[in-house]
Amino acid sequence: MTEKCETKWSPTEDQIDKIIIPAMQGTAQQYAKYASELQCPPAFIALMLRDIADTFEENAITSEKGCDCC
C-alpha cells in the first residue's frame, strides 16, 4: 500500500473484530507450532515474520502507480 493509501484506509471495528484479530491470533498460533516443530529460537520465527512483512512492503513500493483503496 502506498503512503497515500495508508492514510486513507483504516479498518472498521467489524473488520478488526472478525478478521484482523482472529487472523493475527491464528498466525501467532501457527508460528508457535513451527517453532515447536523446528525446535528453533523465537528470534528465527521473528525473522521469518519480518521477511513476510518485507515482501508486502516491497510489493507496495513497486505498485505505487495506484491501488484499489484510493
Secondary structure, DSSP 8 states (H G I E B T S, - for coil): --HHHHHH----HHHIIIIIHHHHHHHHHHHHHHHHHHT--HHHHHHHHHHHHHHHHHHHHHTTT--TT-
